[in-house]
Amino acid sequence: MSNKTLEQLYTEHRGKVSDKWSLYLSEYERLFFEYRNRPVRLLEIGIQNGGSLEIWNKYFPYAEKIVGCDINPDCERLQYKDSKIAVVVGDAHTDEVQQQICGHSPSFDLIIDDGSHQSSDIIRSFARYFAHLNNGGLYVVEDLHCSYWQEFDGGLFQPYASISFFKHLVDIINHEHWGIEKTRYELLSSFTHKYDVKFDEALLSHIHSVEFINSICVIRKVQPISNVLGHRIIGGTLESVSPGHLSLCKRSSPKPNQMANPWTARDMPVEEELLVCLQEITGLNQVVVERDAKIAKYSQVVAERDTQIDSLRQVIAEHDALITNLNQAVAERDGHLGALYSSRSWRVTAPIRWVGRQMKRVLLVPRALPLTIRHGGGVRATVKKAVVIIRREGIEGVRLRLRFLRIKETWQPGMITTLPQNTSVKHYHYSNELPVHLQSVDVIVCIHNALEDVKLCLESLVANTLPPYRIIIIDDGSEHETQKFLENFIKGQPAILIRNKTAKGYTKAANTGLRASRGEMVVMLNSDTIVPPKWIDRLIRCALSDDRIGLVGPLSNTASWQSVPQVFNEKGDWADNPLPDGWSVNDFSNEVARISQCIFPRVGFLNGFCLLIKRAVIDDIGLFDEVAFARGYGEENDYCLRAVQNNWQLAVADDCYVFHAQSKSYSHDLRKELVSVAGKTLVSKHGQERIDEQLAKTRFHPALEYIRKRCDEYIPLLRRIRDEILSRFEGKRVLFLLPVGTVGGGGNIVLLECLTMRECGVDAWVANLLVNRELFEQQHPKLNVPVLYLRTSEELIDYAQDFDAVVATVYHTVFWMKPLLSLKQRTRLGYYIQDFEPYFFQEGSSDYQHALSSYTAIPEILLFTKTKWNHSLLKEKLCLTPEIIGPSLDVDVFHPSANYHGSYYPVRITAMVRPSTPRRAPEMTMRVLRNLKKKFKHNVEITIFGVRGDAPDYLKLVHDFNHQCLGELTVEEVKVVLMQSDIFVDCSSFQAMGLTAMEAMASGAVVVGPLNGGLNEFVDNGKTGLLVDTLNEDSIIFAMTRLIEDHELRYRMRLNAFEVLKYTPFLSVYHMLSYLFYDDIADGCFASEKD
């Protein structure tokens, strides 16, 4: 056995050449001495001329195997006498060469990397061969000085250099002291992405020590149990200087939480963040250069335009001089004309001029006929209408309509005519314009092929997103065609492109984008989406509506619980919800925004296809979990659960609709498999109970069902009706007589339908008495309907001729219209019967008779009402058959709460109590509420409104039970109360229509109301509410008890109650106008819908 040192062996060696630095030899003597007389197995990567293998064979006389590997094919010529030495020729980073090496020896005691010295090769070698190092062995990397040189992928501050990698291993050794929930291999994630390598967590725990010597790094591998700090060992018994140590004996090291430490809880090292920033700066600099070129080009254009402006100013000056001369000439002509008009000859020839004007009117008839025929619906229809008008109004009626048509042809869309200047008008306008966002936004789009979807997505994103924003595109291993498209796309766009050579999966790609993001708002957007105009502004408005909202998602055609109008298809799978025929994404999005109340429902989960995340949330809970959900599917659910756990809220921006084509990156079967696997992972991480709780907040949220119902019933029908009203009734003028100070349910409906008419081009007004003006305007500060204030009812005749129809809404206003019968030009007269008003008075009284006579006071008046109940009552009492136009409510005001009250108890009960209106049964209402409170105690909360708590009439009622009396409320206040209610009870003896009940149903409350009256026209008894005999107190209590005790029944009825949303005011307005102007137009296509 030789005792010569390694340096002596190198000096005396005469065989194949080997090249080592002198420091290496002395350090190897120290490091390898303990292995010298053992049966070691050695691997050297990079052997050049092969001399080192001969020397190692001499240095380790008992070696079992010495294997050398080199990529140079000339190494095939190397031959050795000793069979212990083997040479493998090829790339050590391939599976084939690795198998050859392991064929000579499956494991090694010493591994020496003396290969290319490229940082990428060094790190890949370590990732591949450290697993083949025996415990107790050494992994040695030579010539690390190359890692400081650019030629070898290095640099002093290069975060991905090999020396930086081995520095990270020092942190790996001290993993138990980090103080955060982060695995060892997560620390190396940037290297795994950069060099496409994998590290095993268990294997990394075998690293015992990392020793740095000039140009050398030595990693020692031992069993993990030997790599922990262990416990304290205390020697001695005296503590005279620093007491307290004896109690620490056998205790482990403290592990303080470092989640709040900004230098620990980071997603990546500072130097890597700097590198990402530098890459962004490079991209932005290129954009700046391109923009500067455009600015220079535009500056040239501006200079040319300035020259043109100077020329035009010269022309204007010349024209001004010409105008001055012309004005002087006009003044001279005016003097001549004045003399002419005062002359005797002008007065003598006046009859001749009159004949000339009449001839001119006659000549206008051929020009007006085509216009008349077009608006009249053909020659026969026009002649028929002309005959009717001549019989009713004479030839003057025809002349006025011809004049009206000629004027109407000059109207612009949206214009309305006005009354004479002496009309007293108050017209309010309220704007709710969507603000443009000012926050910085990063939109992250992860892409893996599916190029056609990608093109549609990015084109819509650029076209429909207002700055400031930046697009971060993560190309996750797409094919060549997609890769080239993306490279061209980002040119000139506020975008950066980050490419993974091979697909890492959605979650890792998304995290790459999140690490590169800097915006105050970050949006994760699938590449198979199409975004509409203002989409980002709508999402941000929702996010900023509450400081605790951290995540926001839009509505979509297919986005699980955010889908509209259907969630499931007939097969029970998620619905696709294709757009209506002929509709674009922008069309549907505009309608969704138009009908939206911006409820912003708070939910338990959001779909990740389009997900806005506040920067504060990312700072708080970090990135997606790419370990548990590496392949995507489930990562957004996990993120939602983590956000909720940290007290963030999730909201749906219900005024924003983003189309989702469904990913083509995965097959349907594979998608189902991934969802199944992700679901199991989610349960193991968070527990089924917590998931079910959050799912219930989403699946059973009344506001989401409300939104889906509006999209289903409302959007297509609304557009058709609106277009029909516009085409048939635009330009008509209707005056509603509404002489009130405070407006109740019926008055509010009149104002709502006036506003609806105006939206469709009908010039609808309200006439009120001047004495009511102050209180009326106080009650309606944002009224968007013009009001005509009359000093007395007699003034109506002065304005009636300016309208096509005048409509009474209260019985005594019918008598206002009697003087209008004397007008030569007759206006249509209508009576909008909203209740059987004689029932308001004692039968047989003068008021009763006066109200009853209003229905027959004007024989030719057009009677119409909302419900079949009113229709039947008038038929029974007076043999009258008013037209039924159908119920309606303000679906744009009443809606469920943004927060879902998911608990069974307490059940919140609301009632309206009006002691001044006996038919509303105030005494019985209070008795019923008291009995319910006595029976269910703290399981019910009772609220009433409609009367002040200090009113004498209220104090006479039973009120000795725990309840809240809110007093007389505005419409907005009623809205708030109803959206917080579970049950609304109406004990009235009858209701002509029951507007408050409709409003309660639209707000998500279950209604218990009178069987007698009009409620049964929109309440399907037992399905959408409960109708009872309200003259029987026990019947009311029984129905209420059913709802309080049966949570499932209450919830089912609550969702079914949204059927009431189909009673849009556009439909009742259409029927009303069709009836008022029945002989002006053909029968409409919606006539059957009122039935």
BELLIN-V884176 format. One record per helix or strand. SS is the DSSP state (~ for helix, > for strand). FROM is the first residue (numbers start at 0). TO is the last residue. Records with the same first field share a line. If there is no record, write none. Layout:
BEGIN
SS = FROM-TO + FROM-TO
END
This chain:
BEGIN
~ = 5-11 + 21-34 + 50-58 + 72-76 + 94-103 + 118-131 + 143-147 + 149-151 + 161-172 + 174-176 + 183-186 + 188-194 + 200-203 + 223-225 + 245-247 + 269-340 + 343-347 + 349-375 + 378-392 + 394-407 + 450-463 + 479-488 + 505-515 + 534-543 + 559-561 + 584-594 + 614-620 + 634-644 + 667-685 + 687-698 + 701-728 + 744-758 + 769-778 + 792-801 + 812-821 + 836-839 + 845-852 + 867-877 + 917-919 + 921-938 + 951-954 + 970-978 + 994-1001 + 1014-1016 + 1032-1044 + 1046-1061 + 1064-1075 + 1086-1089
> = 40-44 + 64-69 + 84-88 + 107-112 + 132-140 + 206-212 + 215-220 + 230-230 + 251-251 + 424-425 + 440-446 + 469-475 + 494-499 + 520-525 + 528-529 + 548-555 + 562-562 + 567-567 + 573-573 + 601-602 + 609-613 + 648-656 + 658-659 + 732-736 + 762-768 + 786-789 + 804-807 + 827-832 + 861-864 + 882-883 + 906-911 + 939-944 + 963-964 + 982-984 + 990-990 + 1005-1009 + 1012-1012 + 1020-1020 + 1024-1027
END
